[in-house]
Amino acid sequence: MPEKLTRRQIAWRIVQDIEEGNYVNLGIGQPELVADLMPANREVIIHSENGILGLGPKPTPEEADEDLINAGKKMATLVPGGAFFHHADSFAMIRGGHIDVAVLGAFQVAENGDLANWTTGGGDLLPAVGGAMDLAAGAKKVFAMMDHNAKDGAPKIVKRCSYPLTGQRCVTTVYTEIAVIDIRPEGCIVREKFADMPLEALQARTGAQLTLANDWRPLAIPDVG
């Protein structure tokens, strides 16, 4: 049994919770992997906030086109039937409630669903909050894709966020390398975890109170790298 899922495996797990016909926005960074793991036969329309519907997976060297980029300024592909449009129209889609799922990275998620994912920039990081504030408020569901703990071991799923908030009470599910946790009115409900990881061990790595779902399942370990 591995100690944790890889980021590609977490992205695969998120794909399983995206429903057929959904319009899905992928945040910058780890969430971009969701496009790479989305099966070609799925009817899921991926939206990029810089003005794309029908975003495809990361291009091969032969497909790479410097004029086709995603919101993270990385080269991308377009699926058949994809479309381009103005940045303002893209945000009208987000603010108008037309995005079913937003998959966002996070520094912290609180037990009530508050989200903190700002960055102060530096290096290759994009500064400030960007479009995440609009996605947190406008998407019907917000999936947080994140490491369970910070590099220093501090919990990232917390009772209350200590970082500036991107959105309030917006996160519906958290996906980490060791668990899938739903954020519900009654608290943080562990839907999936490694079968041999006691709830007490998971709780020790989490700042919010956890409850094990009655119908919890072992966390799947897909062969996707």
C-alpha positions in Angstrom: 0.0 0.0 0.0 1.5 3.4 -1.0 1.8 6.1 1.6 0.0 8.5 -0.6 -1.5 9.1 -4.0 0.5 10.9 -6.7 -0.9 14.2 -8.0 -2.0 12.4 -11.2 -3.8 9.8 -9.1 -5.6 12.6 -7.2 -6.6 14.2 -10.6 -7.9 10.8 -11.7 -10.0 10.5 -8.5 -11.5 13.9 -9.2 -12.5 12.9 -12.7 -14.6 10.1 -11.2 -16.8 12.7 -9.4 -17.3 14.9 -12.4 -20.7 14.2 -14.0 -21.4 13.7 -17.7 -22.3 17.0 -19.4 -20.6 19.1 -16.7 -18.9 22.4 -17.5 -15.7 22.3 -15.5 -13.1 25.0 -14.8 -9.5 23.9 -13.8 -7.4 26.2 -11.6 -3.8 26.9 -12.3 -1.3 24.2 -11.1 -2.3 20.8 -9.9 -5.9 21.0 -11.2 -4.6 21.3 -14.8 -3.8 17.5 -14.5 -7.6 16.8 -14.6 -7.7 17.6 -18.3 -4.9 15.0 -18.9 -6.8 12.3 -17.1 -10.3 13.0 -18.6 -11.2 10.1 -21.0 -11.8 11.2 -24.6 -15.2 9.5 -24.6 -16.5 11.6 -21.7 -18.9 14.5 -22.5 -17.3 17.0 -20.1 -16.6 20.5 -21.3 -13.5 22.0 -19.8 -13.5 25.8 -19.5 -10.4 28.0 -19.2 -10.9 31.5 -17.8 -8.8 33.1 -20.5 -11.6 32.3 -23.0 -11.8 28.7 -24.0 -14.5 26.0 -23.9 -13.3 22.6 -24.9 -9.9 22.6 -23.4 -8.0 19.4 -24.0 -5.0 17.6 -22.4 -1.5 18.8 -22.4 -0.1 18.8 -26.0 2.5 16.4 -27.3 5.6 18.1 -28.7 4.1 17.8 -32.2 0.8 19.4 -31.1 2.4 22.3 -29.2 1.2 25.7 -30.4 2.5 28.9 -28.6 -0.7 30.7 -29.7 -2.9 28.2 -27.8 -2.5 28.5 -24.0 -4.6 27.9 -20.9 -5.2 30.3 -18.0 -1.8 29.2 -16.5 0.0 30.4 -19.6 0.9 26.8 -20.5 0.5 25.4 -24.0 -2.8 23.5 -24.4 -5.0 21.7 -26.9 -8.6 22.1 -28.0 -11.0 19.2 -28.4 -13.2 19.0 -31.6 -16.0 21.5 -31.3 -14.0 23.8 -28.9 -14.4 27.5 -29.0 -12.5 30.8 -28.2 -14.1 34.0 -26.9 -13.4 37.2 -25.1 -12.0 37.2 -21.6 -15.1 39.2 -20.5 -17.5 36.6 -21.9 -15.5 33.9 -20.0 -16.1 35.7 -16.7 -19.7 36.3 -17.6 -20.0 32.5 -17.8 -18.4 32.1 -14.4 -20.3 34.9 -12.6 -23.6 33.8 -14.3 -23.5 30.4 -12.6 -22.8 28.4 -15.8 -19.8 26.5 -14.4 -20.8 23.2 -12.8 -17.5 22.4 -11.1 -14.4 24.5 -10.4 -11.3 22.5 -9.4 -9.0 24.8 -7.4 -5.8 24.4 -5.5 -5.8 25.5 -1.9 -3.5 26.6 0.9 -6.2 26.1 3.4 -9.8 24.8 3.6 -11.9 25.4 6.7 -14.4 22.9 8.1 -17.3 25.3 7.0 -16.0 25.3 3.4 -14.0 28.6 3.5 -11.2 28.6 0.9 -7.8 30.3 1.0 -5.7 30.0 -2.1 -4.2 33.4 -2.7 -0.5 33.7 -3.7 1.7 36.7 -3.1 3.7 35.9 -6.3 7.4 35.5 -6.5 9.4 33.3 -8.8 7.1 31.8 -11.5 4.0 32.1 -9.4 1.1 34.3 -10.7 0.4 37.0 -8.1 -2.8 37.6 -6.1 -6.2 36.0 -6.2 -6.8 36.0 -10.0 -10.1 34.5 -11.1 -10.4 32.1 -8.2 -12.6 34.6 -6.3 -15.1 34.6 -9.1 -15.0 30.8 -9.4 -15.4 30.2 -5.7 -18.6 32.4 -5.8 -19.9 31.4 -9.2 -19.3 27.7 -9.6 -22.1 25.3 -8.5 -19.5 23.0 -6.8 -15.9 23.7 -5.8 -13.4 20.8 -5.6 -10.2 21.6 -3.7 -7.2 19.6 -4.9 -4.4 19.9 -2.4 -1.7 18.3 -0.2 -3.2 17.2 3.1 -0.4 19.0 5.0 2.0 21.9 4.4 5.7 21.2 4.0 6.2 21.8 7.7 3.5 19.3 8.5 0.9 21.8 9.5 -2.7 20.8 8.6 -4.2 22.5 5.6 -7.7 21.3 6.4 -8.4 23.5 9.4 -11.1 24.6 11.8 -10.7 28.2 10.6 -8.5 29.6 7.9 -5.6 31.8 9.0 -4.9 33.0 5.5 -6.9 35.7 3.6 -10.1 34.1 2.2 -10.7 33.6 -1.5 -14.3 32.5 -0.8 -16.6 31.7 2.0 -18.5 28.4 2.5 -17.8 27.4 -1.1 -15.7 24.2 -1.0 -17.9 21.1 -1.4 -15.2 18.4 -1.5 -11.5 18.2 -0.7 -9.2 15.7 -2.5 -5.8 15.0 -1.0 -3.1 12.3 -1.3 -4.7 10.4 1.6 -8.4 11.1 1.6 -11.6 12.4 0.0 -13.5 14.6 2.4 -16.9 16.2 1.8 -17.7 19.5 3.5 -21.2 19.4 4.7 -23.3 21.4 7.1 -22.6 18.8 9.8 -18.8 19.1 9.2 -16.0 17.3 7.5 -17.1 13.8 6.4 -14.4 11.3 5.3 -15.8 9.6 2.2 -12.7 7.7 1.2 -9.3 6.9 2.9 -6.7 4.2 2.7 -8.2 1.1 4.2 -5.3 0.5 6.5 -5.2 4.1 7.8 -7.1 4.4 11.0 -9.4 7.4 11.3 -7.3 8.5 14.3 -4.2 8.7 12.1 -6.0 10.8 9.6 -7.4 13.0 12.3 -3.9 13.6 13.7 -2.9 15.2 10.3 -6.1 17.3 10.1 -7.0 20.5 12.0 -10.7 20.2 11.6 -12.9 17.5 13.3 -13.5 14.5 11.0 -16.4 12.1 10.9 -16.1 8.8 9.0 -19.1 8.3 6.6 -21.2 5.3 7.3 -20.7 4.2 3.7 -17.0 5.2 3.4 -14.9 3.3 0.9 -11.2 2.5 0.5 -9.3 5.1 -1.5 -8.7 3.8 -5.1 -5.2 3.6 -6.4 -5.3 3.9 -10.2 -2.4 3.0 -12.4 -1.9 6.4 -13.9 1.5 7.3 -12.5 
